[in-house]
Amino acid sequence: KALYNDALVNLQRIIAISSPEGSSPNPSYEGVALVLRSWIFSVMTDCYGAIPYTQALKGTAATPIYNPEYDDMETIYAGLLSDLKIANEKLVVGGPAISKTADLLYAGDLMKWKKFANSLRLQLANRQ
């Protein structure tokens, strides 16, 4: 429950704020948040199997969903692979920077984020 209420909700906010329609557009932040969101969902589905995914994080939507349906692992993996592909396209080395002090994992090094995204894609494709 904490992963949904804390980590995933916060990452969803970062994606919304940093998207082209958001209040502070920055594809690098959006890409990093997509990678982290995908990683958390992958850990959860590997541990528990079917989990809420496609309807998850919609509690504050215009039409809120408070009891999301569970998705099977095949659907989740397909969605995660798609998100990681999008994240990889948004993480452009030499593009918009991310704060070195705010990035506790890779200190703003977008190439390392791309490597993480692609290694996670490979891992999920093998499990699929």
N, C-alpha and C positions, 0 to 999 in steps of 0.2 A: 504494500500500500504506500509506503514512504517513497518508493521509486516513482510511482505515478504522481503523488501529491507534491513532491518536492522536485526531484531531478527533472522528470519529463515535463512537468508544467513549466518550470523555469526555462528549459531548453525550447519549449514551444513558444514562449514569450520572446526569447532571443530571435527565433526564426521570424516571428511576426514583425518585430521591430526592425530587423535588419533586411527584410525582404524589400524588393523594389517599391512596394506600396506602403511600406512601414515608415515610421517617423525618423529613423536614422538608417537609410539604406547602406548596406555594406555586404557585398557577396561573400567576403572572407569570413565574417562572423556567422553569416547564415550557413556557410559550408561547414564550419567547425561545429555548430550546433546540430546540424543534420548528422554529422559523423557520430557525435556523442549520443544523440537520441537513438540512432541505429544500433550503436554498441549496447546501450542499456536494454533496448527491446530484445536484442539477440541473446543477451545473458538471461533475461527473464524467460524467453520462450525455450531456451535450452534447459533451464531448470524446471519449468512447470508445464511445458508443452503448449497446449492451446491457452491463449491469453487474449484479453481485449486489445485490439490493435487498430483496426480501421475506424472504429467508433470511439476509441480511447481519446482522452484529452478534449472532448467536446462538451464538457460540463459548463463552459462559459460561452459557448457558441450562441448565435442568434436563436437557434432552436436547440436548446441544451439536451444532451443525452446523459442521463444520470445512471442508467443501467446498460452499459454497452454490451454488445454481443461478443462472444468469444470467437476468435478466428483460429483456424487450424495452422499448423506450422508451415505448410506449403504456401499459404496466402501471406503469412508474415514474412517468410524469407524472400518471396517475390517482391513485396513492398520494400523491404530493407535493401535489397540489391538495387532497386530503382532509385531509392533515396541516396544511396552511396554513389551511384553514377552521377546524379545531379550535384551532390556535394563535391565530387571530384572536378566537375566542370566549373564550379563556383570558386574553388581554391586555386587561384591563378598566382603563380610565383611572380612577383613584381607588380602584382595588382594592389588593391587596397590593403593596407597593413592592418594588423591587429596588435593590440598593446602587448609589449613584451612582458610587462609586469602583471598584466591580468591573465596571461596564458601560463598557467602553472605547469602544464605538461611539456610544451615545446617552445616556450618563450617567443611566441610569434613567428616561428619558422614554418611557413606554409608548405614547404616541401615535405617536412616531417608529417604534417597533417595529411597530405596527399598519400604518403606511404602508408599511414595508418588506415586511411579510408580504403585504399586498394588491397591491403593485406586482409582487412576485414571482409571485403567483397570476395576475395579468394576463399577465405575460410567458410563464409556462408554458402558460396557456390558449391564447395565440396560437400557440405552437410546437406544441401538441397538434393 
